[in-house]
Amino acid sequence: MSYGPAANAAIAKQLIELFPDGAELDADGQLLVGGCRLSELAESFGTPLYVVDERSLRDRAQRFRDALSERWPNSRVVFASKAFPCAAVLRLFAGEGLGFDVAGGGELAIALAAGVDPATVVLHGNAKTEDELRMAVEAGVGTVVIDNHDDVDRLERLAPDGQHVLIRYLPDVRPDTHEAISTGQAGSKFGLARGDALAAIARVRTSGRLVLDGLHVHIGSQILDTEPFARAVAAVAELGKFDVYDLGGGVGARYTYAERPPTVERWIDVLTEAARAHLPADARLMVEPGRRLVARSGVTLYRVTTVKRGEPTFVAVDGGMGDNLDVALYGQRFEATVVDRVGGGAPVELVGRHCESGDRLVSGVALRDPQPGDVVAMPVTGAYCYTMANNYNGALRPPVVFCAGGDARLVVRRETHADLLARTLEPQLL
Ligand SMILES: Cc1ncc(COP(=O)(O)O)c(C=O)c1O
């Protein structure tokens, strides 16, 4: 398939809309993010490479923060750090006044290393260990979310007097998203259903040690419809009146041309309207977005290693499911482009380097005249890609580069073969 220059330009425009705000084509047709030429970033830092547009991250944080505080002043936006557990990202968000959701000791360690105020940290987890709870209370974590009765037992033993807690309610709301990232339906492993939640509430209320601030609810991730969020707020109200409600995250990001998630403001409208209808007017609200705060600020760069022409044509790159598990785990669709020939071209199978046929980054994506050595960019990879990077086939986890105003700085270095072997104790060859 080949298009004329006007059609290519139209396709390029549509594609650039998936990249961070401010992404544009240079006079010679090269794609720029944060003012940096992507081809030059690939040259300087190597590939695969996670590129983050710093201004876009900041803008997104401000947008969530302002949207919530304008509609519900007694509130806080908490970044679900699992979406991009990188100290530089957390530090930037802390500077914008966000709090942090950490799921376990590792994410807490990252948050503390980033210098965030522990009082703004919310500790989650359906299987928190005693060590993790001890670490959290010793660090002065502001809020612990109780997911089960064993959390109450452990906190009664470990927590200092006056430890603030929320109880995670399982509201029996099933959003329309991939099953693996749906968490609000009956039968989910997360939270406590009505009877158990009421028992935990009664128990914590009589605790001399724990202070029950309120309830938490989170129904899942990559949710494109707003209606289930309103239902979850109504459901949580049935458990009584509390001072604090953490309404979770889950609002979806736009990965493809077809997807139309709600705007940030629309999502906050739905939550706060439901809160006005069902929750006490003086309650403190928290929301916990992860994906939507970071997804579109990130771009992954790969270098094409080989093009196998035929039916179909395979364009293989030097990364894959080692740096992006979203495709294999949830069937997430992405788009992609060659960075200096944006728009147009014939559909190809963009595949990774790993030893599985399922290692297919994008199926049927149009790339214009792909050649070995080309740099390919995949937009909307800021969420959960860095998170789930792994060493499959000995892949070295990619670095993270922040770009702003034409300058690029490395905030996470590339893994090395020495890193790969660093934990190996046997055989005694090292
Ligand atoms: C408790 C909790 N809060 C918030 C989030 C963030 O969800 P998302 O990244 O979809 O906004 C998650 C992730 O699923 C979660 O488990």
The ligand as an SDF file (V2000), in Angstrom:
LIG
                    3D

 16 16  0  0  0  0  0  0  0  0999 V2000
   -4.9350   -0.4550   44.4640 C   0  0  0  0  0  0  0  0  0  0  0  0
   -4.6310    0.1320   43.1400 C   0  0  0  0  0  0  0  0  0  0  0  0
   -4.7540    1.4610   42.9810 N   0  0  0  0  0  0  0  0  0  0  0  0
   -4.4820    2.0500   41.7950 C   0  0  0  0  0  0  0  0  0  0  0  0
   -4.0810    1.3210   40.7020 C   0  0  0  0  0  0  0  0  0  0  0  0
   -3.7820    2.0380   39.4280 C   0  0  0  0  0  0  0  0  0  0  0  0
   -4.5400    1.6450   38.3670 O   0  0  0  0  0  0  0  0  0  0  0  0
   -4.3140    2.3670   36.9710 P   0  0  0  0  0  0  0  0  0  0  0  0
   -2.8760    2.2950   36.6660 O   0  0  0  0  0  0  0  0  0  0  0  0
   -5.1540    1.6260   36.0220 O   0  0  0  0  0  0  0  0  0  0  0  0
   -4.7760    3.7830   37.1440 O   0  0  0  0  0  0  0  0  0  0  0  0
   -3.9570   -0.0680   40.8140 C   0  0  0  0  0  0  0  0  0  0  0  0
   -3.5740   -0.8980   39.6560 C   0  0  0  0  0  0  0  0  0  0  0  0
   -4.3270   -1.6860   39.1600 O   0  0  0  0  0  0  0  0  0  0  0  0
   -4.2350   -0.6750   42.0610 C   0  0  0  0  0  0  0  0  0  0  0  0
   -4.0950   -1.9900   42.2250 O   0  0  0  0  0  0  0  0  0  0  0  0
  1  2  1  0
  2  3  1  0
  2 15  2  0
  3  4  2  0
  4  5  1  0
  5  6  1  0
  5 12  2  0
  6  7  1  0
  7  8  1  0
  8  9  2  0
  8 10  1  0
  8 11  1  0
 12 13  1  0
 12 15  1  0
 13 14  2  0
 15 16  1  0
M  END
$$$$
